């Protein structure tokens, strides 16, 4: 996902949200994971970002 022209990502500095992301562990079935991968690819974003938007309730997933 692009942060926009001229905005450089820096470690431990939030870009898209007011807080940084941390690595987490989630248990999913193969079916759920494959579905998340497909949906994320359709929208041109990572699975991590797809799940973030889904759980935050962002209604307009690009």
Secondary structure, 3 states (H helix, E strand, C coil): CCCCCCCCCCCCCCCCCCCCCCCCCCCCCHHHHHHHHHHHHHHCCCHHHHHHHHHHCCCCCC
